[in-house]
């Protein structure tokens, strides 16, 4: 028993020493050329160019994988369109950058071109020509229209993928879906969207077509232009 206790004590002692050495290693290892950053791996990018993330890191020739990751994460997070950033390492010489981008919900005119906008109506610094996103066309970078599109995207991704265009009519928002119009108020909810789509599906099962489905009124969906 005493022998086993001594052996266990030795193992725990070695483990403790290794832990102390490893925790104190980064300051000691930063100066070693073996741990210089030679590669950067980025995950999570769909729209932003990787070169912009690399540039934002501002890595010096002496940068080490054991450098403090917090300043690097802050630099990446300062990029427009980036909502979160984490920096890790894979020794001996690889930095691991994991990011999340703002989610675009529409394409809107901006000068002579189109720009992607998020659910807040903010123009995103993503190039739609490079990424060719399949997004609805909004008449303008309108925060109200963008919010409604964001709610639809979160509530019914299938419906969102079928929206061709979106625009304001007074305080309300109209979505064009395969030649038909869906009307929603500015405070549209997931329940409103489900109610409208339930009516659309019921009409389809009955073999009837419609022109407009109006979901602006609580507890009811108004159908216009219905045909048998």
KATAWO-V817769 format. One record per pair of residues at least 24 apart in sequence whose ideal C-beta (glycine too) atoms are under 10 Angstrom apart, sorted by the first residue. I is the first residue (numbers start at 1). GAP is how many residues later the second one is. D is the distance in Angstrom with one decimal. If there is no record, write none. Layout:
# KATAWO-V817769
I:GAP:D  I:GAP:D
This chain:
# KATAWO-V817769
25:41:7.3  26:38:8.4  26:39:9.1  26:40:4.0  26:41:8.2  26:42:8.4  26:63:9.6  27:39:7.8  28:38:8.6  29:35:7.0  29:36:8.5  29:37:4.9  29:62:8.7  29:63:9.5  30:32:8.6  30:33:9.1  30:34:4.3  30:35:8.8  30:36:4.8  30:37:6.3  30:38:9.4  31:31:8.5  31:33:7.6  31:35:9.3  32:32:7.6  32:34:8.7  32:60:9.0  33:29:8.8  33:31:9.1  33:59:9.8  33:60:9.5  34:30:9.4  34:31:9.9  34:57:8.8  34:58:5.4  34:59:7.7  35:28:9.6  35:29:4.9  35:30:5.3  35:31:5.8  35:32:9.4  35:54:8.7  35:56:6.6  35:57:5.5  35:58:6.4  36:24:9.8  36:25:7.8  36:26:6.8  36:27:6.7  36:28:6.0  36:29:7.9  36:56:8.5  36:57:6.0  37:24:9.2  37:25:9.1  37:26:4.4  37:27:6.6  37:28:5.8  37:29:9.8  37:30:8.1  37:35:9.9  37:52:8.8  37:55:9.8  37:56:5.9  37:57:7.5  37:58:5.4  38:25:9.6  38:27:9.1  38:54:8.2  38:55:3.9  38:56:7.2  38:57:9.3  39:26:9.6  39:51:8.5  39:53:10.0  39:54:6.1  39:55:4.4  39:56:7.3  39:57:9.6  40:32:10.0  40:47:9.8  40:53:9.9  40:54:7.3  40:55:4.8  40:56:8.2  40:57:6.3  41:47:9.3  41:49:7.6  41:53:6.0  41:54:7.2  41:55:5.4  41:56:6.9  41:57:9.2  42:34:9.0  42:43:9.9  42:53:9.0  42:54:8.3  42:55:4.6  42:56:7.9  42:57:6.9  43:43:9.7  43:53:7.6  43:54:7.3  43:55:5.1  43:56:7.4  43:57:10.0  44:38:9.0  44:39:9.9  44:40:8.6  44:41:8.7  44:42:9.3  44:53:8.2  44:54:5.5  44:55:4.2  44:56:5.6  44:57:6.8  45:36:9.9  45:37:9.2  45:52:9.1  45:53:9.9  45:54:6.4  45:55:9.6  45:56:6.8  45:86:10.0  46:53:9.9  46:54:10.0  46:55:6.1  46:57:9.5  46:58:9.4  46:80:8.5  46:85:6.8  46:87:8.6  47:34:7.0  47:54:5.8  47:55:8.6  47:56:9.6  47:57:7.1  47:69:7.2  47:77:7.3  47:78:8.7  47:79:3.7  47:80:7.6  47:81:8.5  47:83:8.0  47:84:4.9  47:86:7.4  48:31:7.0  48:32:8.8  48:33:5.6  48:34:7.0  48:51:8.0  48:53:6.1  48:54:9.5  48:76:9.0  48:77:7.3  48:78:6.2  48:79:8.9  48:82:9.7  48:83:9.1  49:76:9.8  49:77:9.0  49:78:7.7  49:81:7.4  49:82:9.7  50:47:9.2  52:24:9.4  52:27:6.3  52:28:9.5  52:29:9.1  52:30:9.3  52:73:8.4  53:26:6.9  53:29:8.0  53:32:8.5  53:44:6.3  53:46:7.0  54:41:9.9  54:43:8.9  55:24:9.2  56:26:8.6  56:29:9.2  56:41:9.7  57:30:8.6  57:38:7.7  57:40:7.7  59:36:7.9  63:30:9.8  63:32:8.1  64:25:9.1  64:28:9.9  64:29:8.7  64:31:9.6  65:24:4.1  65:25:7.5  65:26:6.0  65:27:7.2  65:28:6.2  65:29:6.8  65:30:6.1  65:31:9.1  66:25:8.4  67:28:9.0  69:26:8.4  69:27:9.5  69:28:9.5  72:25:7.9  73:24:8.4  73:25:9.6  73:26:9.4  79:46:7.9  80:42:8.9  80:43:9.1  80:44:7.3  80:45:4.5  80:46:9.2  81:35:8.9  81:37:8.6  81:41:9.3  81:42:9.8  81:43:5.0  81:44:5.0  81:45:6.0  82:43:9.5  83:35:9.4  101:25:7.8  102:24:8.5  103:47:7.8  103:50:7.5  103:51:9.3  104:24:8.4  104:27:9.0  104:29:6.2  104:31:6.0  104:42:9.4  104:45:9.6  104:46:9.9  104:49:9.7  105:28:10.0  105:30:6.8  105:31:7.4  105:33:8.3  105:40:9.0  105:41:5.7  105:42:8.7  105:43:9.0  105:44:4.1  105:45:5.1  105:46:9.4  105:47:8.3  105:48:5.7  105:49:9.6  105:55:8.0  105:58:9.6  105:61:9.1  106:27:9.5  106:29:5.5  106:30:5.1  106:31:6.9  106:32:4.0  106:33:9.5  106:34:9.7  106:35:8.1  106:36:9.0  106:39:7.1  106:40:6.0  106:42:9.9  106:43:5.4  106:44:9.2  106:47:9.7  106:57:8.7  106:59:9.1  106:60:6.5  107:26:7.3  107:27:9.6  107:28:5.0  107:29:7.3  107:30:5.3  107:31:6.8  107:34:9.7  107:58:9.7  108:27:9.5  108:28:9.6  108:29:7.6  108:30:4.4  108:31:7.5  108:32:5.8  108:33:4.3  108:34:7.7  108:37:8.5  108:38:8.2  108:58:9.5  109:28:8.7  109:29:8.4  109:30:7.8  109:31:6.8  109:32:8.0  110:30:9.4  110:31:7.0  114:24:9.6  115:26:7.0  116:25:9.5  117:24:4.8  117:25:8.5  117:26:8.8  117:28:8.8  117:29:5.4  117:32:8.9  117:33:10.0  118:25:9.8  118:28:6.7  118:29:9.9  118:31:9.6  118:32:7.6  119:24:8.7  119:26:10.0  119:27:5.3  119:28:5.8  119:29:8.9  119:30:6.8  119:31:2.8  119:32:7.9  119:33:9.9  119:34:7.6  119:35:8.5  120:26:6.3  120:27:7.2  120:30:8.0  121:24:7.4  121:25:4.1  121:26:7.3  121:28:9.7  121:29:9.5  122:24:8.1  134:26:9.9  134:27:7.0  135:25:9.0  135:26:9.4  135:28:8.6  136:24:7.7  136:25:9.2  136:26:9.2  136:27:4.1  136:28:6.4  136:29:6.0  136:30:5.2  136:31:10.0  136:39:7.4  136:40:8.3  136:41:9.3  137:26:8.9  137:27:6.9  137:28:4.7  137:29:7.5  137:30:9.1  137:39:9.0  138:25:9.8  138:27:7.4  138:28:5.1  138:29:7.0  138:30:9.2  138:35:9.6  139:26:7.4  139:27:7.3  139:28:3.9  139:29:7.0  139:35:9.6  140:26:9.9  140:27:7.9  140:28:7.9  142:24:8.6  142:25:8.1  142:26:5.9  142:31:8.5  143:43:9.7  144:24:6.3  144:27:7.6  144:28:8.7  144:29:6.3  144:41:9.7  144:42:5.3  145:27:10.0  145:28:5.4  145:29:9.1  145:30:9.0  145:41:9.5  146:27:9.5  147:26:8.5  147:39:7.3  147:40:9.3  147:41:8.2  148:24:9.0  148:25:4.4  148:26:9.5  148:27:7.5  148:34:9.7  148:36:5.5  148:37:8.5  148:38:7.2  148:39:9.4  148:40:5.3  148:44:9.9  148:45:9.4  149:24:8.2  149:26:7.8  149:35:9.9  149:39:9.9  150:38:9.9  151:33:8.3  151:36:9.4  151:37:5.4  151:38:7.1  151:39:6.8  151:41:8.5  151:42:7.0  152:25:9.9  152:30:8.8  152:32:8.2  152:36:7.8  152:38:8.9  152:40:9.9  152:41:6.0  152:44:10.0  152:45:9.9  154:36:7.3  154:39:9.5  155:33:8.9  155:34:8.1  155:35:3.9  155:36:8.7  155:37:8.9  155:38:4.8  155:39:7.2  155:42:9.2  156:34:7.9  156:37:5.6  156:38:7.5  156:40:9.5  156:41:6.3  158:39:8.9  159:34:7.0  159:35:9.9  159:37:8.8  159:38:6.2  159:41:9.0  160:33:9.7  171:45:9.6  172:42:9.1  172:43:10.0  172:44:6.0  173:43:9.3  174:38:8.7  174:40:9.7  175:38:9.7  175:40:10.0  177:36:9.1  179:30:9.7  179:32:8.7  180:29:8.2  180:30:6.5  180:31:6.1  180:32:7.0  180:33:7.3  180:44:9.9  180:45:8.4  181:29:9.3  181:30:6.7  181:31:4.7  181:32:7.5  181:33:8.7  181:43:8.6  181:44:9.0  182:30:7.6  182:31:5.3  182:32:8.0  182:33:6.8  182:39:9.7  183:29:6.4  183:30:7.1  183:31:4.3  183:32:6.3  183:33:5.5  183:34:9.6  183:38:9.6  183:39:8.3  183:41:9.1  184:29:9.7  184:30:8.5  184:31:5.4  184:32:6.3  185:29:9.7  185:30:7.9  185:31:4.5  185:32:8.4  185:33:9.3  186:30:9.4  187:29:9.5  187:31:9.9  188:27:7.2  188:28:8.4  189:26:9.6  189:29:9.8  191:24:9.6  191:27:9.5  191:28:10.0  192:24:8.2  192:25:9.4  192:26:8.3  192:27:10.0  192:29:8.7  195:24:8.4  195:25:8.2  195:26:5.5  196:25:5.5  196:26:9.9  196:27:9.9  197:24:9.5  199:24:6.6  203:24:9.9
